[in-house]
Amino acid sequence: QVQLVESGGGLVQPGGSLRLSCVASGSIFTLGAMGWYRQAPGQQRELVAQSTSGGSTNYAESVKGRFTISRDNAKNAVYLQMNNLKPEDTAVYYCNAVRVRGGTFSNYWGQGAQVTVSS
């Protein structure tokens, strides 16, 4: 099993910034893609940003130019720097990691971090 622990959510005014962190622990073996998803009330969970083990990144169109994903493979960690936050960014943000073990891919989720953007 892999445990993902998130931190860094909170309440911020529009235009503000937050940084989310996620650290993986447990039977990690090899981590493939790591990323962040979010889910607003009444909506489906959606991909926000993802980083592959090779360093490639991709972002949702709605956050391009405002959010930056980074990862520290030595620490088994992934981060999401969120700038110029908007009320529509309000959601629970979930860390996601794919573990690779002997050709098998397993998907893991964090517990979620609430991000609220409001004046």
Stockholm file with secondary structure:
# STOCKHOLM 1.0

chainA/1-119         QVQLVESGGGLVQPGGSLRLSCVASGSIFTLGAMGWYRQAPGQQRELVAQSTSGGSTNYAESVKGRFTISRDNAKNAVYLQMNNLKPEDTAVYYCNAVRVRGGTFSNYWGQGAQVTVSS
#=GR chainA/1-119 SS CEEEEEECCEEECTTCCEEEEEEEEESCSEEEEEEEEEECTTSCCEEEEEECTTSCEEECGGGTTTEEEEEEGGGTEEEEEECSCCGGGCEEEEEEEEEEETTEEEEEECCCEEEEECC
#=GC SS_cons         CEEEEEECCEEECTTCCEEEEEEEEESCSEEEEEEEEEECTTSCCEEEEEECTTSCEEECGGGTTTEEEEEEGGGTEEEEEECSCCGGGCEEEEEEEEEEETTEEEEEECCCEEEEECC
//
